[in-house]
Amino acid sequence: MMKLIKTSLTFICLAAYVQLISLVSFDVAKRYYPFFNELDPDNVFMVLVIHHILQALITLLAIIVISKLLNIRFKDFGFNLNKFRYSIVFVSVFLGVWILIQAVVGIYLIKQVGVSPGFTFPLNFRNYIGYYLFEVLLSGTSEEFMFRSLVITLMLSLWGKYFSNSKRLSIIVISASTLIFMIAHINFSLFPFKITHFDILQQLTCLASGLCFGYLFIKTKSIVGCMIAHNLLNGIITFMSLLFVLSFS
């Protein structure tokens, strides 16, 4: 019973941390966006850029503090090049499979379901390039610091004493971190409580990528492959969305 209580509290605290840092970073980003209005007049990417930079910096600071408090080496949070060749092969296979899946599902939704391809912002050169660069440079980098480097490392460290079977521990940690990853991509208000954004395709993407990135992180003990995979995945999704718009709109 105590094992369940302690692991549940860890999960709740990490999920709350993710939500809090995301909300605070986003609020600050919105406040500073007017300084970049000329660069991004349609408010497409600069709020996201500022948000993810702040989120990454705060998480890095948290990792440094936690590494001192729990006596965990900084490189054990994944800041190393362990099994880099394995990571590249894994990422290549994962992205190849993803391209095939997105192509098939995308065409099916457009042709059979009648979904209209498009973006949530006015599509022009500046908006698309700014958004694309955000996706391939910052989105995965920032989120992997949080969801894999911090969350998984802490879970492994704090939950390790409760599981004698390392394989079972890995499965539980990967599943729990993926759930936090999915929850973080649901937007909601607290007073009154209301879900303001829920996208089933985004949730399925988070499920698939969260499980794969979690496995890769535990397998290699490195965050590098996860960041590359995450950034490139978002870049592929954004680029293929443009292809669908140009081909079917």
Buried (B, 14 or more C-beta within 10 A) or exposed (E): EEEEEBBEEBBEEBBEBBBEBBEBBBEBBEEEBEEBEEEBEBBBBBBBBBBBBBBBEBBBEBBEEBBEEEEBEBEBBBBBEBBBEBBBEBBEEBBEEBBEEBEEEBBEBBEEEEBEBEBEBEBEEBBBEBBBBBBBBBBBBBBBBBBBBBBBBBBBBBBEEEBEEEEEBBBBBBEBBBBBBBBBBBBEEEEEEEEEEEEEEBBEBBBBBBBBBBBBBBBBBBBBBBBBBBBBBBBBBBBBBBEBBEEBE
